[in-house]
Amino acid sequence: MKWDSPSSVGCDEPFAEGRRLGLIVHHTDAEREYAYDRDTSFGRLDKALDAAAMNKWTVVDMKNDWKRIFAFE
């Protein structure tokens, strides 16, 4: 996974002007989809979660923040 934002890479280009939304979708719902975290054997989020905290990105928790994941639910 690759992530960055103008503030996290020290960008001073014109496109960096204005407000931006940094967002990580934290897959925590193993019953409805997949769950992975910092120490799972696949899909590790350790670096992404650290970057989110450092850059003040929003972290969305699928299990706790989303009522519905798929349209058929």
Phi and psi in radians as a Rosetta constraint file:
Dihedral C 1 N 2 CA 2 C 2 CIRCULARHARMONIC -2.023 0.35
Dihedral N 2 CA 2 C 2 N 3 CIRCULARHARMONIC 2.344 0.35
Dihedral C 2 N 3 CA 3 C 3 CIRCULARHARMONIC -2.510 0.35
Dihedral N 3 CA 3 C 3 N 4 CIRCULARHARMONIC 2.584 0.35
Dihedral C 3 N 4 CA 4 C 4 CIRCULARHARMONIC -2.925 0.35
Dihedral N 4 CA 4 C 4 N 5 CIRCULARHARMONIC 2.922 0.35
Dihedral C 4 N 5 CA 5 C 5 CIRCULARHARMONIC -2.536 0.35
Dihedral N 5 CA 5 C 5 N 6 CIRCULARHARMONIC 2.780 0.35
Dihedral C 5 N 6 CA 6 C 6 CIRCULARHARMONIC -0.917 0.35
Dihedral N 6 CA 6 C 6 N 7 CIRCULARHARMONIC -0.673 0.35
Dihedral C 6 N 7 CA 7 C 7 CIRCULARHARMONIC -1.248 0.35
Dihedral N 7 CA 7 C 7 N 8 CIRCULARHARMONIC -0.539 0.35
Dihedral C 7 N 8 CA 8 C 8 CIRCULARHARMONIC -1.378 0.35
Dihedral N 8 CA 8 C 8 N 9 CIRCULARHARMONIC -0.326 0.35
Dihedral C 8 N 9 CA 9 C 9 CIRCULARHARMONIC -1.930 0.35
Dihedral N 9 CA 9 C 9 N 10 CIRCULARHARMONIC 0.160 0.35
Dihedral C 9 N 10 CA 10 C 10 CIRCULARHARMONIC 1.181 0.35
Dihedral N 10 CA 10 C 10 N 11 CIRCULARHARMONIC 0.560 0.35
Dihedral C 10 N 11 CA 11 C 11 CIRCULARHARMONIC -1.358 0.35
Dihedral N 11 CA 11 C 11 N 12 CIRCULARHARMONIC 2.318 0.35
Dihedral C 11 N 12 CA 12 C 12 CIRCULARHARMONIC -2.122 0.35
Dihedral N 12 CA 12 C 12 N 13 CIRCULARHARMONIC 0.361 0.35
Dihedral C 12 N 13 CA 13 C 13 CIRCULARHARMONIC -1.204 0.35
Dihedral N 13 CA 13 C 13 N 14 CIRCULARHARMONIC 2.777 0.35
Dihedral C 13 N 14 CA 14 C 14 CIRCULARHARMONIC -0.983 0.35
Dihedral N 14 CA 14 C 14 N 15 CIRCULARHARMONIC -0.577 0.35
Dihedral C 14 N 15 CA 15 C 15 CIRCULARHARMONIC -1.192 0.35
Dihedral N 15 CA 15 C 15 N 16 CIRCULARHARMONIC -0.224 0.35
Dihedral C 15 N 16 CA 16 C 16 CIRCULARHARMONIC -1.414 0.35
Dihedral N 16 CA 16 C 16 N 17 CIRCULARHARMONIC -0.128 0.35
Dihedral C 16 N 17 CA 17 C 17 CIRCULARHARMONIC -1.189 0.35
Dihedral N 17 CA 17 C 17 N 18 CIRCULARHARMONIC 2.580 0.35
Dihedral C 17 N 18 CA 18 C 18 CIRCULARHARMONIC 1.606 0.35
Dihedral N 18 CA 18 C 18 N 19 CIRCULARHARMONIC -3.127 0.35
Dihedral C 18 N 19 CA 19 C 19 CIRCULARHARMONIC -1.496 0.35
Dihedral N 19 CA 19 C 19 N 20 CIRCULARHARMONIC 2.575 0.35
Dihedral C 19 N 20 CA 20 C 20 CIRCULARHARMONIC -2.353 0.35
Dihedral N 20 CA 20 C 20 N 21 CIRCULARHARMONIC 2.744 0.35
Dihedral C 20 N 21 CA 21 C 21 CIRCULARHARMONIC -2.005 0.35
Dihedral N 21 CA 21 C 21 N 22 CIRCULARHARMONIC 2.092 0.35
Dihedral C 21 N 22 CA 22 C 22 CIRCULARHARMONIC -1.777 0.35
Dihedral N 22 CA 22 C 22 N 23 CIRCULARHARMONIC 2.209 0.35
Dihedral C 22 N 23 CA 23 C 23 CIRCULARHARMONIC -2.466 0.35
Dihedral N 23 CA 23 C 23 N 24 CIRCULARHARMONIC 2.334 0.35
Dihedral C 23 N 24 CA 24 C 24 CIRCULARHARMONIC -2.056 0.35
Dihedral N 24 CA 24 C 24 N 25 CIRCULARHARMONIC 2.262 0.35
Dihedral C 24 N 25 CA 25 C 25 CIRCULARHARMONIC -1.632 0.35
Dihedral N 25 CA 25 C 25 N 26 CIRCULARHARMONIC 1.960 0.35
Dihedral C 25 N 26 CA 26 C 26 CIRCULARHARMONIC -1.574 0.35
Dihedral N 26 CA 26 C 26 N 27 CIRCULARHARMONIC 1.905 0.35
Dihedral C 26 N 27 CA 27 C 27 CIRCULARHARMONIC -1.356 0.35
Dihedral N 27 CA 27 C 27 N 28 CIRCULARHARMONIC 1.738 0.35
Dihedral C 27 N 28 CA 28 C 28 CIRCULARHARMONIC -2.075 0.35
Dihedral N 28 CA 28 C 28 N 29 CIRCULARHARMONIC 0.086 0.35
Dihedral C 28 N 29 CA 29 C 29 CIRCULARHARMONIC -1.923 0.35
Dihedral N 29 CA 29 C 29 N 30 CIRCULARHARMONIC 1.507 0.35
Dihedral C 29 N 30 CA 30 C 30 CIRCULARHARMONIC -1.187 0.35
Dihedral N 30 CA 30 C 30 N 31 CIRCULARHARMONIC -0.405 0.35
Dihedral C 30 N 31 CA 31 C 31 CIRCULARHARMONIC -1.295 0.35
Dihedral N 31 CA 31 C 31 N 32 CIRCULARHARMONIC -0.688 0.35
Dihedral C 31 N 32 CA 32 C 32 CIRCULARHARMONIC -1.753 0.35
Dihedral N 32 CA 32 C 32 N 33 CIRCULARHARMONIC -0.308 0.35
Dihedral C 32 N 33 CA 33 C 33 CIRCULARHARMONIC -2.642 0.35
Dihedral N 33 CA 33 C 33 N 34 CIRCULARHARMONIC -2.102 0.35
Dihedral C 33 N 34 CA 34 C 34 CIRCULARHARMONIC -2.192 0.35
Dihedral N 34 CA 34 C 34 N 35 CIRCULARHARMONIC 2.733 0.35
Dihedral C 34 N 35 CA 35 C 35 CIRCULARHARMONIC -2.191 0.35
Dihedral N 35 CA 35 C 35 N 36 CIRCULARHARMONIC 2.214 0.35
Dihedral C 35 N 36 CA 36 C 36 CIRCULARHARMONIC -2.540 0.35
Dihedral N 36 CA 36 C 36 N 37 CIRCULARHARMONIC 2.677 0.35
Dihedral C 36 N 37 CA 37 C 37 CIRCULARHARMONIC -2.552 0.35
Dihedral N 37 CA 37 C 37 N 38 CIRCULARHARMONIC -2.710 0.35
Dihedral C 37 N 38 CA 38 C 38 CIRCULARHARMONIC -1.115 0.35
Dihedral N 38 CA 38 C 38 N 39 CIRCULARHARMONIC -0.613 0.35
Dihedral C 38 N 39 CA 39 C 39 CIRCULARHARMONIC -2.114 0.35
Dihedral N 39 CA 39 C 39 N 40 CIRCULARHARMONIC 0.374 0.35
Dihedral C 39 N 40 CA 40 C 40 CIRCULARHARMONIC -1.336 0.35
Dihedral N 40 CA 40 C 40 N 41 CIRCULARHARMONIC 2.804 0.35
Dihedral C 40 N 41 CA 41 C 41 CIRCULARHARMONIC -1.310 0.35
Dihedral N 41 CA 41 C 41 N 42 CIRCULARHARMONIC -0.242 0.35
Dihedral C 41 N 42 CA 42 C 42 CIRCULARHARMONIC -2.437 0.35
Dihedral N 42 CA 42 C 42 N 43 CIRCULARHARMONIC 2.718 0.35
Dihedral C 42 N 43 CA 43 C 43 CIRCULARHARMONIC 1.061 0.35
Dihedral N 43 CA 43 C 43 N 44 CIRCULARHARMONIC 0.679 0.35
Dihedral C 43 N 44 CA 44 C 44 CIRCULARHARMONIC -1.045 0.35
Dihedral N 44 CA 44 C 44 N 45 CIRCULARHARMONIC 2.402 0.35
Dihedral C 44 N 45 CA 45 C 45 CIRCULARHARMONIC -1.989 0.35
Dihedral N 45 CA 45 C 45 N 46 CIRCULARHARMONIC 0.273 0.35
Dihedral C 45 N 46 CA 46 C 46 CIRCULARHARMONIC -1.022 0.35
Dihedral N 46 CA 46 C 46 N 47 CIRCULARHARMONIC -0.873 0.35
Dihedral C 46 N 47 CA 47 C 47 CIRCULARHARMONIC -1.197 0.35
Dihedral N 47 CA 47 C 47 N 48 CIRCULARHARMONIC -0.681 0.35
Dihedral C 47 N 48 CA 48 C 48 CIRCULARHARMONIC -1.146 0.35
Dihedral N 48 CA 48 C 48 N 49 CIRCULARHARMONIC -0.743 0.35
Dihedral C 48 N 49 CA 49 C 49 CIRCULARHARMONIC -1.189 0.35
Dihedral N 49 CA 49 C 49 N 50 CIRCULARHARMONIC -0.632 0.35
Dihedral C 49 N 50 CA 50 C 50 CIRCULARHARMONIC -1.132 0.35
Dihedral N 50 CA 50 C 50 N 51 CIRCULARHARMONIC -0.752 0.35
Dihedral C 50 N 51 CA 51 C 51 CIRCULARHARMONIC -1.122 0.35
Dihedral N 51 CA 51 C 51 N 52 CIRCULARHARMONIC -0.666 0.35
Dihedral C 51 N 52 CA 52 C 52 CIRCULARHARMONIC -1.080 0.35
Dihedral N 52 CA 52 C 52 N 53 CIRCULARHARMONIC -0.773 0.35
Dihedral C 52 N 53 CA 53 C 53 CIRCULARHARMONIC -1.141 0.35
Dihedral N 53 CA 53 C 53 N 54 CIRCULARHARMONIC -0.757 0.35
Dihedral C 53 N 54 CA 54 C 54 CIRCULARHARMONIC -1.173 0.35
Dihedral N 54 CA 54 C 54 N 55 CIRCULARHARMONIC -0.638 0.35
Dihedral C 54 N 55 CA 55 C 55 CIRCULARHARMONIC -1.740 0.35
Dihedral N 55 CA 55 C 55 N 56 CIRCULARHARMONIC 0.092 0.35
Dihedral C 55 N 56 CA 56 C 56 CIRCULARHARMONIC 1.042 0.35
Dihedral N 56 CA 56 C 56 N 57 CIRCULARHARMONIC 0.704 0.35
Dihedral C 56 N 57 CA 57 C 57 CIRCULARHARMONIC -1.419 0.35
Dihedral N 57 CA 57 C 57 N 58 CIRCULARHARMONIC 2.749 0.35
Dihedral C 57 N 58 CA 58 C 58 CIRCULARHARMONIC -1.423 0.35
Dihedral N 58 CA 58 C 58 N 59 CIRCULARHARMONIC 2.342 0.35
Dihedral C 58 N 59 CA 59 C 59 CIRCULARHARMONIC -1.957 0.35
Dihedral N 59 CA 59 C 59 N 60 CIRCULARHARMONIC 2.064 0.35
Dihedral C 59 N 60 CA 60 C 60 CIRCULARHARMONIC -1.704 0.35
Dihedral N 60 CA 60 C 60 N 61 CIRCULARHARMONIC 2.186 0.35
Dihedral C 60 N 61 CA 61 C 61 CIRCULARHARMONIC -1.649 0.35
Dihedral N 61 CA 61 C 61 N 62 CIRCULARHARMONIC 1.959 0.35
Dihedral C 61 N 62 CA 62 C 62 CIRCULARHARMONIC -1.017 0.35
Dihedral N 62 CA 62 C 62 N 63 CIRCULARHARMONIC -0.754 0.35
Dihedral C 62 N 63 CA 63 C 63 CIRCULARHARMONIC -1.196 0.35
Dihedral N 63 CA 63 C 63 N 64 CIRCULARHARMONIC -0.735 0.35
Dihedral C 63 N 64 CA 64 C 64 CIRCULARHARMONIC -1.630 0.35
Dihedral N 64 CA 64 C 64 N 65 CIRCULARHARMONIC -0.434 0.35
Dihedral C 64 N 65 CA 65 C 65 CIRCULARHARMONIC -1.779 0.35
Dihedral N 65 CA 65 C 65 N 66 CIRCULARHARMONIC -0.331 0.35
Dihedral C 65 N 66 CA 66 C 66 CIRCULARHARMONIC -1.943 0.35
Dihedral N 66 CA 66 C 66 N 67 CIRCULARHARMONIC 2.173 0.35
Dihedral C 66 N 67 CA 67 C 67 CIRCULARHARMONIC -1.282 0.35
Dihedral N 67 CA 67 C 67 N 68 CIRCULARHARMONIC -0.674 0.35
Dihedral C 67 N 68 CA 68 C 68 CIRCULARHARMONIC -2.328 0.35
Dihedral N 68 CA 68 C 68 N 69 CIRCULARHARMONIC 2.369 0.35
Dihedral C 68 N 69 CA 69 C 69 CIRCULARHARMONIC -1.791 0.35
Dihedral N 69 CA 69 C 69 N 70 CIRCULARHARMONIC -0.802 0.35
Dihedral C 69 N 70 CA 70 C 70 CIRCULARHARMONIC -1.950 0.35
Dihedral N 70 CA 70 C 70 N 71 CIRCULARHARMONIC 2.638 0.35
Dihedral C 70 N 71 CA 71 C 71 CIRCULARHARMONIC -1.056 0.35
Dihedral N 71 CA 71 C 71 N 72 CIRCULARHARMONIC -0.518 0.35
Dihedral C 71 N 72 CA 72 C 72 CIRCULARHARMONIC -1.385 0.35
Dihedral N 72 CA 72 C 72 N 73 CIRCULARHARMONIC -0.069 0.35
